[in-house]
Amino acid sequence: MGKRSRSAEWNNRSRSSSVIKRFLTLRAFFAIAFFTAFAFSAQSAADLMDRANALYRGGKFKNAIILYRKAADRGADPVAVSFNIANSYYQTEKFPEAAANYRKAVDYSNGTFSPALFNMASVYFRLKQYPECIAAYHRALKLEPDNVSGWLYLGEAYSKTGDKIGALKAIEKAYALDKSDISFVYQLSEANIAVGDFERAVSVIREGYSSHPEEIDFLVYLGDVYRLQKDYEQSAGSYREALNIRPDDVNTMYKLADVLVEDKKQFVAMDVLANILQIQPNFTDAAIFLGNVAYDTRFFERAESAYEQAAKNGSPEAVFGFKNLAYEARLQKREDEALRLLKLAQKYYPADATLEAEILDIENPDR
């Protein structure tokens, strides 16, 4: 859940919170907790737990639950039993039953077994019971305040409730704990944008770039953020800063052209788009964009050239550019020019029936 793929899983090989690891796989998260059973029938309980664990590993979750319950009757640790039963229910997507057994594990541990709290929060998230999910994460994070993934999941749960401030505070906690993960920079920036704090968002991106100068995409993202603010000059500056390092990055060049058009600098944008097509002639979106900007600024020859380049590279949109140019020519009573443009379009789009109709209309106006 969330943009960055993080597992909500905790290793359950021990009741000690020190074994909890961040970012484990789903399989690891719901791996069986191997507790040492102790009671009057300790050996029998331990044997049942081992057999149940083997069934779990083999994907036979229903049979595992039966043996876990038998182990509980023979004195196995109730925390271990409840936790493993909950994991088994989770694997069979019986989430209410899983939540109930995680609660039992929490209660049997007097609220000290954090893996059950984290897993219970994850189940509540799956059930879309976000207030309960948030409460469980808070309890778990009191036990493990340095659990970065826990704070991130808490932030996602807050975002589901529409609590942007709660989400921001949770992500701030994760970021403060681990600034080495560049994905946190994006998440924290977006959380600040969500509450309208663009200044803080920009500051976080700049801080991230300062710490990770190899991450040029931070500069591109910064351009996106400035554009969102409609600060087109700063946006273009950020894109250009990225292009100084990656001069042939056509995607960033396209973004730059786009923001230049927004800033009413169409002629500069056309030069940028032309540069893109020098580097990557088959970038048809850039060709169409150039054609449209040239058309809007009444540079019809440049527009035609751009549309033809797009058509040569298989763009289905270029036909509309040719039709617009032909329409403009007809407005000017230049029927021969309109006919030439339509026939040029027909060369690339012979199956377009509307082109044929428009050509016939010019060639036979009295029909």
C-alpha positions, 0 to 999 in steps of 0.5 A: 500500500502506498507509492513505495512498495514496502512490506508490512511484515515482521519476522516472528521467530522471537517474541523479542522486538529486536528481531523485527526487521524493516522491509521484509517480504510478505512471506517473511512478514507472516513467517511462523513464529518459532517460540519455545513451548513450555508447560507441563506437557512441554515436549508434546506441545513443542512437537505439535508446534513444529508440525504446525509450523511445517504445515504452515510452510507448506501452505496448508494453513487450515491444518496448521490452525488445527495443530496450533490449537492442539498445541495450545491445549497442551500448554504451548505459549498462548502468544505464539499460538495466537500469533501463528493462528492469526498469520494462518488466517491472514494467508487464507484472507480471513482478515476478521479472524486474523485480527481477532487472533492478533488481539489475543496475542497482544492481550496474552503478552500484556500489550508488549508483543509488537509484531502482533500489533503491527500485523493487526494494524496491517489487517485493519488496513486491509479491512479499511478500518482506518481508525483502528489501524491508526490506533494499533500502529500508535501502540506498536510504535510506542514499543518500537519508536525507531521502526521506520516502516511503521511510521510510513504505514501510519502515514498511509493510514492517516491519508486514507482518513483524509488527515493530511496533517497526521500523514505529514507528521508520520512521514516526517518521523520516518524521514527523520529516522532514515534520510538515506532512503531517497523515496522518503524525500518524494513522500515527504515532499508530497505530504507537504504539498498536500497541506499547501506548504510548497516552501517546505516541499522545496526545502526537502527536495533541495536537502535530498539533492544535497545529500544525494547529488547523483539523484538528478531526478530530484531536480526534475521533480523540483521543476514539477513542484514549481510548476504546480505552484505556477512558478514557471520561471523557477520550474524552467530553471530547475529543468535546465539545471537537470539538463546541464547534467543530462543534456540529452534527456529528452523527457526533461526537455519535453517538460521544459518545452511544456512549461515554456509554453505555459509561460507564453514563451512559445518560440523558445519552446519550439527551439527546445522541441526541435532539439528533441527531434534532432536527438530522437527523431521518432519522439512523435509526441514532441513532433506533434507538440512542435506542430501544434505550437507552430500552428498556434503561432502561425508558423504553418511551414514549420507545423507541416514539417513537424506533422509530417515527421510525426506521420512518418513515425506512425503517429495517428494524431498527425492527421488532425494537424494536416486537417487543421492546416488545410482548414486554415488554407481554405479560410484564406481561399487557397484551395490548391494549398488545402488540396495539397495538404490533404493529399499529403495527409492521405499519403500517410493515412490512406484509410481515413475516409474523411480525408477522401471526402474533403479532397472530393469536396475541393476537387468537385465543389458542385457535386 
